[in-house]
Amino acid sequence: MAASKSNGQFTPTKPAPEGLAPALARNIEALIERRKREATAASLEERAAAAISGFAGSMVFVYLHIVFFGIWIALNLGILSFVRPWDPSLVILAMFASVEAIFLSTFVLINQNRMSAEDNSRADLD
């Protein structure tokens, strides 16, 4: 009997792909379809928050911060003498980092709320 699929879903009378139990294959297909629906239904704000959280959790983000903060500190401590320090006490840098932390933590919380809602939806399948 050949494995067949109708409209992306396996039915009890149509076997699952080789190696997967039919119930498991149906659950995988249901999860994939639900994720596609949720991704297309996500608002612009949700997509933006997810993108920002994803970028903030990357090593590229870390490297950019190392370069940015390193240059700022070097210029303001007088290590590079060709630029006059504009923030010798680094107060402006500290304020910038604090405001950035507020926004990043907000984006992370938004992303966690979205993930919690996805977990609740996934629990429905169980």
Distance bins in CASP14 RR format, pairs under 12 A and 6 or more apart:
PFRMAT RR
TARGET T0000
AUTHOR 0000-0000-0000
RMODE 2
METHOD distances of the structure
MODEL  1
1 13 0 0 0 0 0 1 0 0 0 0 0
1 14 0 0 0 0 1 0 0 0 0 0 0
1 15 1 0 0 1 0 0 0 0 0 0 0
1 16 0 0 0 0 0 1 0 0 0 0 0
1 18 0 0 0 0 0 1 0 0 0 0 0
2 14 0 0 0 0 1 0 0 0 0 0 0
2 15 1 0 0 1 0 0 0 0 0 0 0
2 16 0 0 0 0 0 1 0 0 0 0 0
2 17 0 0 0 0 0 1 0 0 0 0 0
2 18 0 0 0 0 0 1 0 0 0 0 0
3 10 0 0 0 0 1 0 0 0 0 0 0
3 11 0 0 0 0 0 1 0 0 0 0 0
3 14 1 0 0 1 0 0 0 0 0 0 0
3 15 1 0 1 0 0 0 0 0 0 0 0
3 16 1 0 0 1 0 0 0 0 0 0 0
3 17 1 0 1 0 0 0 0 0 0 0 0
3 18 1 0 0 1 0 0 0 0 0 0 0
3 19 0 0 0 0 1 0 0 0 0 0 0
3 20 0 0 0 0 1 0 0 0 0 0 0
3 22 0 0 0 0 0 1 0 0 0 0 0
3 25 0 0 0 0 1 0 0 0 0 0 0
4 10 0 0 0 0 1 0 0 0 0 0 0
4 11 0 0 0 0 1 0 0 0 0 0 0
4 13 0 0 0 0 1 0 0 0 0 0 0
4 14 1 0 1 0 0 0 0 0 0 0 0
4 15 1 0 0 1 0 0 0 0 0 0 0
4 16 0 0 0 0 1 0 0 0 0 0 0
4 17 0 0 0 0 1 0 0 0 0 0 0
4 22 0 0 0 0 0 1 0 0 0 0 0
4 25 0 0 0 0 0 1 0 0 0 0 0
5 11 0 0 0 0 1 0 0 0 0 0 0
5 14 1 0 0 1 0 0 0 0 0 0 0
5 15 0 0 0 0 1 0 0 0 0 0 0
5 16 0 0 0 0 1 0 0 0 0 0 0
5 17 0 0 0 0 1 0 0 0 0 0 0
5 20 0 0 0 0 0 1 0 0 0 0 0
5 22 0 0 0 0 0 1 0 0 0 0 0
5 25 0 0 0 0 1 0 0 0 0 0 0
5 26 0 0 0 0 0 1 0 0 0 0 0
5 28 0 0 0 0 0 1 0 0 0 0 0
5 29 0 0 0 0 1 0 0 0 0 0 0
6 12 0 0 0 0 0 1 0 0 0 0 0
6 13 0 0 0 0 1 0 0 0 0 0 0
6 14 1 0 0 1 0 0 0 0 0 0 0
6 15 0 0 0 0 0 1 0 0 0 0 0
6 26 0 0 0 0 0 1 0 0 0 0 0
6 29 0 0 0 0 0 1 0 0 0 0 0
7 14 0 0 0 0 0 1 0 0 0 0 0
7 29 0 0 0 0 1 0 0 0 0 0 0
7 33 0 0 0 0 0 1 0 0 0 0 0
8 14 0 0 0 0 0 1 0 0 0 0 0
8 16 0 0 0 0 0 1 0 0 0 0 0
8 17 0 0 0 0 0 1 0 0 0 0 0
8 25 0 0 0 0 0 1 0 0 0 0 0
8 26 0 0 0 0 0 1 0 0 0 0 0
8 28 0 0 0 0 0 1 0 0 0 0 0
8 29 1 0 1 0 0 0 0 0 0 0 0
8 30 0 0 0 0 0 1 0 0 0 0 0
8 32 0 0 0 0 1 0 0 0 0 0 0
8 33 0 0 0 0 1 0 0 0 0 0 0
8 36 0 0 0 0 0 1 0 0 0 0 0
9 16 0 0 0 0 0 1 0 0 0 0 0
9 22 0 0 0 0 0 1 0 0 0 0 0
9 25 0 0 0 0 1 0 0 0 0 0 0
9 26 1 0 0 1 0 0 0 0 0 0 0
9 27 0 0 0 0 0 1 0 0 0 0 0
9 28 0 0 0 0 0 1 0 0 0 0 0
9 29 1 0 1 0 0 0 0 0 0 0 0
9 30 1 0 0 1 0 0 0 0 0 0 0
9 31 0 0 0 0 0 1 0 0 0 0 0
9 32 0 0 0 0 0 1 0 0 0 0 0
9 33 0 0 0 0 1 0 0 0 0 0 0
10 16 1 0 1 0 0 0 0 0 0 0 0
10 17 0 0 0 0 1 0 0 0 0 0 0
10 20 0 0 0 0 1 0 0 0 0 0 0
10 21 0 0 0 0 0 1 0 0 0 0 0
10 22 1 0 1 0 0 0 0 0 0 0 0
10 23 0 0 0 0 1 0 0 0 0 0 0
10 24 0 0 0 0 1 0 0 0 0 0 0
10 25 1 0 1 0 0 0 0 0 0 0 0
10 26 1 0 1 0 0 0 0 0 0 0 0
10 27 0 0 0 0 0 1 0 0 0 0 0
10 28 0 0 0 0 1 0 0 0 0 0 0
10 29 1 0 0 1 0 0 0 0 0 0 0
10 30 0 0 0 0 0 1 0 0 0 0 0
11 22 0 0 0 0 1 0 0 0 0 0 0
11 23 0 0 0 0 0 1 0 0 0 0 0
11 25 0 0 0 0 0 1 0 0 0 0 0
11 26 0 0 0 0 1 0 0 0 0 0 0
11 29 0 0 0 0 0 1 0 0 0 0 0
12 21 0 0 0 0 0 1 0 0 0 0 0
12 22 1 0 0 1 0 0 0 0 0 0 0
12 23 0 0 0 0 1 0 0 0 0 0 0
12 25 0 0 0 0 0 1 0 0 0 0 0
12 26 0 0 0 0 1 0 0 0 0 0 0
13 22 0 0 0 0 1 0 0 0 0 0 0
14 22 0 0 0 0 1 0 0 0 0 0 0
14 25 0 0 0 0 1 0 0 0 0 0 0
14 26 0 0 0 0 0 1 0 0 0 0 0
14 29 0 0 0 0 0 1 0 0 0 0 0
15 21 0 0 0 0 1 0 0 0 0 0 0
15 22 1 0 0 1 0 0 0 0 0 0 0
15 23 0 0 0 0 0 1 0 0 0 0 0
15 25 0 0 0 0 1 0 0 0 0 0 0
15 26 0 0 0 0 0 1 0 0 0 0 0
16 22 1 0 1 0 0 0 0 0 0 0 0
16 23 0 0 0 0 1 0 0 0 0 0 0
16 24 1 0 0 1 0 0 0 0 0 0 0
16 25 1 1 0 0 0 0 0 0 0 0 0
16 26 1 0 0 1 0 0 0 0 0 0 0
16 27 0 0 0 0 0 1 0 0 0 0 0
16 28 0 0 0 0 1 0 0 0 0 0 0
16 29 0 0 0 0 1 0 0 0 0 0 0
17 24 0 0 0 0 1 0 0 0 0 0 0
17 25 1 0 0 1 0 0 0 0 0 0 0
17 26 0 0 0 0 0 1 0 0 0 0 0
17 28 0 0 0 0 1 0 0 0 0 0 0
17 29 0 0 0 0 0 1 0 0 0 0 0
18 25 0 0 0 0 0 1 0 0 0 0 0
19 25 0 0 0 0 1 0 0 0 0 0 0
20 26 0 0 0 0 1 0 0 0 0 0 0
20 27 0 0 0 0 1 0 0 0 0 0 0
20 28 1 0 0 1 0 0 0 0 0 0 0
20 29 0 0 0 0 0 1 0 0 0 0 0
21 27 0 0 0 0 1 0 0 0 0 0 0
21 28 0 0 0 0 0 1 0 0 0 0 0
22 28 0 0 0 0 0 1 0 0 0 0 0
22 29 0 0 0 0 0 1 0 0 0 0 0
23 29 0 0 0 0 0 1 0 0 0 0 0
23 30 0 0 0 0 0 1 0 0 0 0 0
23 125 0 0 0 0 0 1 0 0 0 0 0
23 126 0 0 0 0 0 1 0 0 0 0 0
24 30 0 0 0 0 0 1 0 0 0 0 0
24 31 0 0 0 0 0 1 0 0 0 0 0
24 125 0 0 0 0 0 1 0 0 0 0 0
25 31 0 0 0 0 0 1 0 0 0 0 0
25 32 0 0 0 0 0 1 0 0 0 0 0
26 32 0 0 0 0 0 1 0 0 0 0 0
26 33 0 0 0 0 0 1 0 0 0 0 0
26 125 0 0 0 0 1 0 0 0 0 0 0
27 33 0 0 0 0 0 1 0 0 0 0 0
27 34 0 0 0 0 0 1 0 0 0 0 0
27 122 0 0 0 0 1 0 0 0 0 0 0
27 124 0 0 0 0 0 1 0 0 0 0 0
27 125 1 0 0 1 0 0 0 0 0 0 0
27 126 0 0 0 0 1 0 0 0 0 0 0
28 34 0 0 0 0 0 1 0 0 0 0 0
28 35 0 0 0 0 0 1 0 0 0 0 0
28 122 0 0 0 0 0 1 0 0 0 0 0
28 125 0 0 0 0 0 1 0 0 0 0 0
29 35 0 0 0 0 0 1 0 0 0 0 0
29 36 0 0 0 0 0 1 0 0 0 0 0
29 125 0 0 0 0 0 1 0 0 0 0 0
30 36 0 0 0 0 0 1 0 0 0 0 0
30 37 0 0 0 0 0 1 0 0 0 0 0
30 121 0 0 0 0 0 1 0 0 0 0 0
30 122 0 0 0 0 1 0 0 0 0 0 0
30 124 0 0 0 0 1 0 0 0 0 0 0
30 125 1 0 0 1 0 0 0 0 0 0 0
30 126 0 0 0 0 0 1 0 0 0 0 0
31 37 0 0 0 0 0 1 0 0 0 0 0
31 38 0 0 0 0 0 1 0 0 0 0 0
31 118 0 0 0 0 0 1 0 0 0 0 0
31 121 0 0 0 0 1 0 0 0 0 0 0
31 122 1 0 0 1 0 0 0 0 0 0 0
31 123 0 0 0 0 0 1 0 0 0 0 0
31 124 0 0 0 0 0 1 0 0 0 0 0
31 125 1 0 0 1 0 0 0 0 0 0 0
31 126 0 0 0 0 0 1 0 0 0 0 0
32 38 0 0 0 0 0 1 0 0 0 0 0
32 39 0 0 0 0 0 1 0 0 0 0 0
32 122 0 0 0 0 0 1 0 0 0 0 0
32 125 0 0 0 0 0 1 0 0 0 0 0
33 39 0 0 0 0 0 1 0 0 0 0 0
33 40 0 0 0 0 0 1 0 0 0 0 0
33 121 0 0 0 0 0 1 0 0 0 0 0
33 125 0 0 0 0 0 1 0 0 0 0 0
34 40 0 0 0 0 0 1 0 0 0 0 0
34 41 0 0 0 0 0 1 0 0 0 0 0
34 117 0 0 0 0 0 1 0 0 0 0 0
34 118 0 0 0 0 1 0 0 0 0 0 0
34 120 0 0 0 0 0 1 0 0 0 0 0
34 121 1 0 0 1 0 0 0 0 0 0 0
34 122 1 0 0 1 0 0 0 0 0 0 0
34 123 0 0 0 0 0 1 0 0 0 0 0
34 124 0 0 0 0 1 0 0 0 0 0 0
34 125 1 0 0 1 0 0 0 0 0 0 0
35 41 0 0 0 0 0 1 0 0 0 0 0
35 42 0 0 0 0 0 1 0 0 0 0 0
35 118 0 0 0 0 1 0 0 0 0 0 0
35 121 0 0 0 0 1 0 0 0 0 0 0
35 122 0 0 0 0 1 0 0 0 0 0 0
35 125 0 0 0 0 0 1 0 0 0 0 0
36 42 0 0 0 0 0 1 0 0 0 0 0
37 118 0 0 0 0 0 1 0 0 0 0 0
37 121 0 0 0 0 0 1 0 0 0 0 0
38 46 0 0 0 0 1 0 0 0 0 0 0
38 47 0 0 0 0 0 1 0 0 0 0 0
38 50 0 0 0 0 0 1 0 0 0 0 0
38 114 0 0 0 0 1 0 0 0 0 0 0
38 115 0 0 0 0 0 1 0 0 0 0 0
38 117 0 0 0 0 1 0 0 0 0 0 0
38 118 1 0 0 1 0 0 0 0 0 0 0
38 120 0 0 0 0 0 1 0 0 0 0 0
38 121 1 0 0 1 0 0 0 0 0 0 0
38 122 0 0 0 0 0 1 0 0 0 0 0
39 46 0 0 0 0 1 0 0 0 0 0 0
39 47 0 0 0 0 1 0 0 0 0 0 0
39 50 0 0 0 0 1 0 0 0 0 0 0
39 114 0 0 0 0 0 1 0 0 0 0 0
39 118 0 0 0 0 0 1 0 0 0 0 0
40 46 0 0 0 0 0 1 0 0 0 0 0
40 47 0 0 0 0 0 1 0 0 0 0 0
41 47 0 0 0 0 0 1 0 0 0 0 0
41 114 0 0 0 0 0 1 0 0 0 0 0
41 117 0 0 0 0 0 1 0 0 0 0 0
41 121 0 0 0 0 0 1 0 0 0 0 0
42 48 0 0 0 0 1 0 0 0 0 0 0
42 49 0 0 0 0 1 0 0 0 0 0 0
42 50 1 0 0 1 0 0 0 0 0 0 0
42 51 0 0 0 0 0 1 0 0 0 0 0
42 110 0 0 0 0 0 1 0 0 0 0 0
42 111 0 0 0 0 0 1 0 0 0 0 0
42 114 0 0 0 0 1 0 0 0 0 0 0
42 117 0 0 0 0 0 1 0 0 0 0 0
42 118 0 0 0 0 0 1 0 0 0 0 0
43 49 0 0 0 0 1 0 0 0 0 0 0
43 50 0 0 0 0 0 1 0 0 0 0 0
43 110 0 0 0 0 0 1 0 0 0 0 0
43 114 0 0 0 0 0 1 0 0 0 0 0
44 50 0 0 0 0 0 1 0 0 0 0 0
44 51 0 0 0 0 0 1 0 0 0 0 0
45 51 0 0 0 0 0 1 0 0 0 0 0
45 52 0 0 0 0 0 1 0 0 0 0 0
45 106 0 0 0 0 0 1 0 0 0 0 0
45 107 0 0 0 0 0 1 0 0 0 0 0
45 110 0 0 0 0 1 0 0 0 0 0 0
45 111 0 0 0 0 0 1 0 0 0 0 0
45 113 0 0 0 0 0 1 0 0 0 0 0
45 114 0 0 0 0 0 1 0 0 0 0 0
46 52 0 0 0 0 0 1 0 0 0 0 0
46 53 0 0 0 0 0 1 0 0 0 0 0
46 107 0 0 0 0 0 1 0 0 0 0 0
46 110 1 0 0 1 0 0 0 0 0 0 0
46 111 0 0 0 0 1 0 0 0 0 0 0
46 113 0 0 0 0 1 0 0 0 0 0 0
46 114 1 0 0 1 0 0 0 0 0 0 0
46 115 0 0 0 0 0 1 0 0 0 0 0
46 117 0 0 0 0 0 1 0 0 0 0 0
46 118 0 0 0 0 0 1 0 0 0 0 0
47 53 0 0 0 0 0 1 0 0 0 0 0
47 54 0 0 0 0 0 1 0 0 0 0 0
47 107 0 0 0 0 0 1 0 0 0 0 0
47 110 0 0 0 0 0 1 0 0 0 0 0
47 111 0 0 0 0 0 1 0 0 0 0 0
47 114 0 0 0 0 0 1 0 0 0 0 0
48 54 0 0 0 0 0 1 0 0 0 0 0
48 55 0 0 0 0 0 1 0 0 0 0 0
48 103 0 0 0 0 0 1 0 0 0 0 0
48 106 0 0 0 0 0 1 0 0 0 0 0
48 107 0 0 0 0 1 0 0 0 0 0 0
48 110 0 0 0 0 1 0 0 0 0 0 0
48 111 0 0 0 0 0 1 0 0 0 0 0
48 114 0 0 0 0 0 1 0 0 0 0 0
49 55 0 0 0 0 0 1 0 0 0 0 0
49 56 0 0 0 0 0 1 0 0 0 0 0
49 103 0 0 0 0 0 1 0 0 0 0 0
49 104 0 0 0 0 0 1 0 0 0 0 0
49 105 0 0 0 0 0 1 0 0 0 0 0
49 106 0 0 0 0 1 0 0 0 0 0 0
49 107 1 0 1 0 0 0 0 0 0 0 0
49 108 0 0 0 0 1 0 0 0 0 0 0
49 109 0 0 0 0 1 0 0 0 0 0 0
49 110 1 0 1 0 0 0 0 0 0 0 0
49 111 1 0 1 0 0 0 0 0 0 0 0
49 112 0 0 0 0 0 1 0 0 0 0 0
49 113 0 0 0 0 1 0 0 0 0 0 0
49 114 1 0 0 1 0 0 0 0 0 0 0
49 115 0 0 0 0 0 1 0 0 0 0 0
50 56 0 0 0 0 0 1 0 0 0 0 0
50 57 0 0 0 0 0 1 0 0 0 0 0
50 107 0 0 0 0 1 0 0 0 0 0 0
50 108 0 0 0 0 0 1 0 0 0 0 0
50 110 0 0 0 0 1 0 0 0 0 0 0
50 111 1 0 1 0 0 0 0 0 0 0 0
50 112 0 0 0 0 0 1 0 0 0 0 0
50 113 0 0 0 0 0 1 0 0 0 0 0
50 114 1 0 0 1 0 0 0 0 0 0 0
50 115 0 0 0 0 1 0 0 0 0 0 0
50 118 0 0 0 0 0 1 0 0 0 0 0
51 57 0 0 0 0 0 1 0 0 0 0 0
51 58 0 0 0 0 0 1 0 0 0 0 0
51 107 0 0 0 0 1 0 0 0 0 0 0
51 110 0 0 0 0 0 1 0 0 0 0 0
51 111 0 0 0 0 1 0 0 0 0 0 0
52 58 0 0 0 0 0 1 0 0 0 0 0
52 61 0 0 0 0 1 0 0 0 0 0 0
52 100 0 0 0 0 0 1 0 0 0 0 0
52 103 0 0 0 0 1 0 0 0 0 0 0
52 104 1 0 0 1 0 0 0 0 0 0 0
52 105 0 0 0 0 0 1 0 0 0 0 0
52 106 0 0 0 0 1 0 0 0 0 0 0
52 107 1 0 1 0 0 0 0 0 0 0 0
52 108 0 0 0 0 1 0 0 0 0 0 0
52 109 0 0 0 0 0 1 0 0 0 0 0
52 110 0 0 0 0 1 0 0 0 0 0 0
52 111 0 0 0 0 1 0 0 0 0 0 0
53 61 0 0 0 0 0 1 0 0 0 0 0
53 103 0 0 0 0 0 1 0 0 0 0 0
53 104 0 0 0 0 1 0 0 0 0 0 0
53 105 0 0 0 0 0 1 0 0 0 0 0
53 106 0 0 0 0 1 0 0 0 0 0 0
53 107 1 0 1 0 0 0 0 0 0 0 0
53 108 1 0 1 0 0 0 0 0 0 0 0
53 109 0 0 0 0 1 0 0 0 0 0 0
53 110 1 0 0 1 0 0 0 0 0 0 0
53 111 1 0 1 0 0 0 0 0 0 0 0
53 112 0 0 0 0 1 0 0 0 0 0 0
53 113 0 0 0 0 0 1 0 0 0 0 0
53 114 0 0 0 0 1 0 0 0 0 0 0
53 115 0 0 0 0 1 0 0 0 0 0 0
54 60 0 0 0 0 0 1 0 0 0 0 0
54 61 0 0 0 0 1 0 0 0 0 0 0
54 104 0 0 0 0 0 1 0 0 0 0 0
54 107 0 0 0 0 1 0 0 0 0 0 0
54 108 0 0 0 0 1 0 0 0 0 0 0
54 110 0 0 0 0 0 1 0 0 0 0 0
54 111 1 0 0 1 0 0 0 0 0 0 0
54 115 0 0 0 0 0 1 0 0 0 0 0
55 61 1 0 1 0 0 0 0 0 0 0 0
55 62 0 0 0 0 0 1 0 0 0 0 0
55 63 0 0 0 0 0 1 0 0 0 0 0
55 64 0 0 0 0 1 0 0 0 0 0 0
55 65 0 0 0 0 0 1 0 0 0 0 0
55 104 0 0 0 0 0 1 0 0 0 0 0
55 107 0 0 0 0 1 0 0 0 0 0 0
55 108 0 0 0 0 0 1 0 0 0 0 0
55 111 0 0 0 0 0 1 0 0 0 0 0
56 62 0 0 0 0 1 0 0 0 0 0 0
56 64 0 0 0 0 0 1 0 0 0 0 0
56 65 0 0 0 0 1 0 0 0 0 0 0
56 100 0 0 0 0 1 0 0 0 0 0 0
56 101 0 0 0 0 0 1 0 0 0 0 0
56 103 0 0 0 0 1 0 0 0 0 0 0
56 104 1 0 1 0 0 0 0 0 0 0 0
56 105 0 0 0 0 1 0 0 0 0 0 0
56 106 0 0 0 0 0 1 0 0 0 0 0
56 107 1 0 0 1 0 0 0 0 0 0 0
56 108 1 0 0 1 0 0 0 0 0 0 0
56 110 0 0 0 0 0 1 0 0 0 0 0
56 111 0 0 0 0 1 0 0 0 0 0 0
57 63 0 0 0 0 0 1 0 0 0 0 0
57 64 0 0 0 0 0 1 0 0 0 0 0
57 65 0 0 0 0 0 1 0 0 0 0 0
57 104 0 0 0 0 1 0 0 0 0 0 0
57 107 0 0 0 0 0 1 0 0 0 0 0
57 108 0 0 0 0 1 0 0 0 0 0 0
57 111 0 0 0 0 0 1 0 0 0 0 0
58 64 0 0 0 0 1 0 0 0 0 0 0
58 65 0 0 0 0 0 1 0 0 0 0 0
59 65 0 0 0 0 0 1 0 0 0 0 0
59 66 0 0 0 0 0 1 0 0 0 0 0
60 66 0 0 0 0 0 1 0 0 0 0 0
60 67 0 0 0 0 0 1 0 0 0 0 0
61 67 0 0 0 0 0 1 0 0 0 0 0
61 68 0 0 0 0 0 1 0 0 0 0 0
61 100 0 0 0 0 0 1 0 0 0 0 0
61 104 0 0 0 0 1 0 0 0 0 0 0
61 107 0 0 0 0 0 1 0 0 0 0 0
62 68 0 0 0 0 0 1 0 0 0 0 0
62 69 0 0 0 0 0 1 0 0 0 0 0
63 69 0 0 0 0 0 1 0 0 0 0 0
63 70 0 0 0 0 0 1 0 0 0 0 0
64 70 0 0 0 0 0 1 0 0 0 0 0
64 71 0 0 0 0 0 1 0 0 0 0 0
64 100 0 0 0 0 0 1 0 0 0 0 0
65 71 0 0 0 0 0 1 0 0 0 0 0
65 72 0 0 0 0 0 1 0 0 0 0 0
65 73 0 0 0 0 0 1 0 0 0 0 0
65 93 0 0 0 0 0 1 0 0 0 0 0
65 96 0 0 0 0 0 1 0 0 0 0 0
65 97 0 0 0 0 1 0 0 0 0 0 0
65 100 0 0 0 0 1 0 0 0 0 0 0
65 101 0 0 0 0 0 1 0 0 0 0 0
65 104 0 0 0 0 0 1 0 0 0 0 0
66 72 0 0 0 0 0 1 0 0 0 0 0
66 73 0 0 0 0 0 1 0 0 0 0 0
66 74 0 0 0 0 0 1 0 0 0 0 0
67 73 0 0 0 0 0 1 0 0 0 0 0
67 74 0 0 0 0 0 1 0 0 0 0 0
68 74 0 0 0 0 0 1 0 0 0 0 0
68 75 0 0 0 0 0 1 0 0 0 0 0
68 93 0 0 0 0 1 0 0 0 0 0 0
68 96 0 0 0 0 1 0 0 0 0 0 0
68 97 0 0 0 0 0 1 0 0 0 0 0
68 100 0 0 0 0 0 1 0 0 0 0 0
69 75 0 0 0 0 0 1 0 0 0 0 0
69 76 0 0 0 0 0 1 0 0 0 0 0
69 77 0 0 0 0 0 1 0 0 0 0 0
69 87 0 0 0 0 0 1 0 0 0 0 0
69 90 0 0 0 0 1 0 0 0 0 0 0
69 93 1 0 0 1 0 0 0 0 0 0 0
69 94 0 0 0 0 0 1 0 0 0 0 0
69 96 0 0 0 0 1 0 0 0 0 0 0
69 97 1 0 0 1 0 0 0 0 0 0 0
69 100 0 0 0 0 0 1 0 0 0 0 0
70 76 0 0 0 0 1 0 0 0 0 0 0
70 77 0 0 0 0 1 0 0 0 0 0 0
70 79 0 0 0 0 1 0 0 0 0 0 0
70 80 0 0 0 0 0 1 0 0 0 0 0
70 90 0 0 0 0 0 1 0 0 0 0 0
70 93 0 0 0 0 1 0 0 0 0 0 0
71 77 0 0 0 0 0 1 0 0 0 0 0
71 78 0 0 0 0 0 1 0 0 0 0 0
71 79 0 0 0 0 1 0 0 0 0 0 0
71 80 0 0 0 0 1 0 0 0 0 0 0
71 83 0 0 0 0 1 0 0 0 0 0 0
71 93 0 0 0 0 0 1 0 0 0 0 0
72 78 0 0 0 0 0 1 0 0 0 0 0
72 79 0 0 0 0 0 1 0 0 0 0 0
72 80 0 0 0 0 0 1 0 0 0 0 0
72 83 0 0 0 0 0 1 0 0 0 0 0
72 85 0 0 0 0 0 1 0 0 0 0 0
72 86 0 0 0 0 1 0 0 0 0 0 0
72 87 1 0 0 1 0 0 0 0 0 0 0
72 88 0 0 0 0 0 1 0 0 0 0 0
72 90 1 0 0 1 0 0 0 0 0 0 0
72 91 0 0 0 0 0 1 0 0 0 0 0
72 92 0 0 0 0 1 0 0 0 0 0 0
72 93 1 0 1 0 0 0 0 0 0 0 0
72 94 0 0 0 0 0 1 0 0 0 0 0
72 96 0 0 0 0 1 0 0 0 0 0 0
72 97 0 0 0 0 1 0 0 0 0 0 0
73 79 0 0 0 0 1 0 0 0 0 0 0
73 80 0 0 0 0 0 1 0 0 0 0 0
73 85 0 0 0 0 0 1 0 0 0 0 0
73 87 0 0 0 0 1 0 0 0 0 0 0
73 88 0 0 0 0 0 1 0 0 0 0 0
73 89 0 0 0 0 0 1 0 0 0 0 0
73 90 1 0 0 1 0 0 0 0 0 0 0
73 92 0 0 0 0 0 1 0 0 0 0 0
73 93 1 0 0 1 0 0 0 0 0 0 0
73 94 0 0 0 0 0 1 0 0 0 0 0
73 97 0 0 0 0 0 1 0 0 0 0 0
74 80 1 0 1 0 0 0 0 0 0 0 0
74 81 0 0 0 0 0 1 0 0 0 0 0
74 82 0 0 0 0 0 1 0 0 0 0 0
74 83 0 0 0 0 1 0 0 0 0 0 0
74 85 0 0 0 0 0 1 0 0 0 0 0
74 87 0 0 0 0 0 1 0 0 0 0 0
74 90 0 0 0 0 0 1 0 0 0 0 0
74 93 0 0 0 0 0 1 0 0 0 0 0
75 81 0 0 0 0 1 0 0 0 0 0 0
75 82 0 0 0 0 1 0 0 0 0 0 0
75 83 1 0 1 0 0 0 0 0 0 0 0
75 84 0 0 0 0 1 0 0 0 0 0 0
75 85 1 0 0 1 0 0 0 0 0 0 0
75 86 1 0 0 1 0 0 0 0 0 0 0
75 87 0 0 0 0 1 0 0 0 0 0 0
75 88 0 0 0 0 1 0 0 0 0 0 0
75 90 0 0 0 0 0 1 0 0 0 0 0
75 92 0 0 0 0 0 1 0 0 0 0 0
75 93 0 0 0 0 0 1 0 0 0 0 0
76 83 0 0 0 0 1 0 0 0 0 0 0
76 84 0 0 0 0 1 0 0 0 0 0 0
76 85 1 0 1 0 0 0 0 0 0 0 0
76 86 1 0 0 1 0 0 0 0 0 0 0
76 87 1 0 1 0 0 0 0 0 0 0 0
76 88 1 0 1 0 0 0 0 0 0 0 0
76 89 0 0 0 0 1 0 0 0 0 0 0
76 90 1 0 0 1 0 0 0 0 0 0 0
76 91 0 0 0 0 0 1 0 0 0 0 0
76 92 0 0 0 0 1 0 0 0 0 0 0
76 93 1 0 0 1 0 0 0 0 0 0 0
76 94 0 0 0 0 0 1 0 0 0 0 0
77 83 0 0 0 0 0 1 0 0 0 0 0
77 85 1 0 0 1 0 0 0 0 0 0 0
77 86 0 0 0 0 0 1 0 0 0 0 0
77 87 0 0 0 0 1 0 0 0 0 0 0
77 88 1 0 0 1 0 0 0 0 0 0 0
77 89 0 0 0 0 0 1 0 0 0 0 0
77 90 0 0 0 0 1 0 0 0 0 0 0
77 93 0 0 0 0 0 1 0 0 0 0 0
78 84 0 0 0 0 1 0 0 0 0 0 0
78 85 1 0 1 0 0 0 0 0 0 0 0
78 86 0 0 0 0 0 1 0 0 0 0 0
78 87 0 0 0 0 0 1 0 0 0 0 0
78 88 0 0 0 0 1 0 0 0 0 0 0
78 90 0 0 0 0 0 1 0 0 0 0 0
79 85 0 0 0 0 1 0 0 0 0 0 0
79 88 0 0 0 0 0 1 0 0 0 0 0
85 91 0 0 0 0 0 1 0 0 0 0 0
85 92 0 0 0 0 0 1 0 0 0 0 0
85 93 0 0 0 0 0 1 0 0 0 0 0
86 92 1 0 0 1 0 0 0 0 0 0 0
86 93 0 0 0 0 0 1 0 0 0 0 0
87 93 1 0 1 0 0 0 0 0 0 0 0
87 94 0 0 0 0 1 0 0 0 0 0 0
87 95 0 0 0 0 1 0 0 0 0 0 0
87 96 0 0 0 0 1 0 0 0 0 0 0
89 95 0 0 0 0 0 1 0 0 0 0 0
90 96 0 0 0 0 1 0 0 0 0 0 0
90 97 0 0 0 0 1 0 0 0 0 0 0
91 97 0 0 0 0 0 1 0 0 0 0 0
91 98 0 0 0 0 0 1 0 0 0 0 0
92 98 0 0 0 0 0 1 0 0 0 0 0
92 99 0 0 0 0 0 1 0 0 0 0 0
93 99 0 0 0 0 0 1 0 0 0 0 0
93 100 0 0 0 0 0 1 0 0 0 0 0
94 100 0 0 0 0 0 1 0 0 0 0 0
94 101 0 0 0 0 0 1 0 0 0 0 0
95 101 0 0 0 0 0 1 0 0 0 0 0
95 102 0 0 0 0 0 1 0 0 0 0 0
96 102 0 0 0 0 0 1 0 0 0 0 0
96 103 0 0 0 0 0 1 0 0 0 0 0
97 103 0 0 0 0 0 1 0 0 0 0 0
97 104 0 0 0 0 0 1 0 0 0 0 0
98 104 0 0 0 0 0 1 0 0 0 0 0
98 105 0 0 0 0 0 1 0 0 0 0 0
99 105 0 0 0 0 0 1 0 0 0 0 0
99 106 0 0 0 0 0 1 0 0 0 0 0
100 106 0 0 0 0 0 1 0 0 0 0 0
100 107 0 0 0 0 0 1 0 0 0 0 0
101 107 0 0 0 0 0 1 0 0 0 0 0
101 108 0 0 0 0 0 1 0 0 0 0 0
102 108 0 0 0 0 0 1 0 0 0 0 0
102 109 0 0 0 0 0 1 0 0 0 0 0
103 109 0 0 0 0 0 1 0 0 0 0 0
103 110 0 0 0 0 0 1 0 0 0 0 0
104 110 0 0 0 0 0 1 0 0 0 0 0
104 111 0 0 0 0 0 1 0 0 0 0 0
105 111 0 0 0 0 0 1 0 0 0 0 0
105 112 0 0 0 0 0 1 0 0 0 0 0
106 112 0 0 0 0 0 1 0 0 0 0 0
106 113 0 0 0 0 0 1 0 0 0 0 0
107 113 0 0 0 0 0 1 0 0 0 0 0
107 114 0 0 0 0 0 1 0 0 0 0 0
108 114 0 0 0 0 0 1 0 0 0 0 0
108 115 0 0 0 0 0 1 0 0 0 0 0
109 115 0 0 0 0 0 1 0 0 0 0 0
109 116 0 0 0 0 0 1 0 0 0 0 0
110 116 0 0 0 0 0 1 0 0 0 0 0
110 117 0 0 0 0 0 1 0 0 0 0 0
111 117 0 0 0 0 0 1 0 0 0 0 0
111 118 0 0 0 0 0 1 0 0 0 0 0
112 118 0 0 0 0 0 1 0 0 0 0 0
112 119 0 0 0 0 0 1 0 0 0 0 0
113 119 0 0 0 0 0 1 0 0 0 0 0
113 120 0 0 0 0 0 1 0 0 0 0 0
114 120 0 0 0 0 0 1 0 0 0 0 0
114 121 0 0 0 0 0 1 0 0 0 0 0
115 121 0 0 0 0 0 1 0 0 0 0 0
115 122 0 0 0 0 0 1 0 0 0 0 0
116 122 0 0 0 0 0 1 0 0 0 0 0
116 123 0 0 0 0 0 1 0 0 0 0 0
117 123 0 0 0 0 0 1 0 0 0 0 0
117 124 0 0 0 0 0 1 0 0 0 0 0
118 124 0 0 0 0 0 1 0 0 0 0 0
118 125 0 0 0 0 0 1 0 0 0 0 0
119 125 0 0 0 0 0 1 0 0 0 0 0
119 126 0 0 0 0 0 1 0 0 0 0 0
120 126 0 0 0 0 0 1 0 0 0 0 0
END
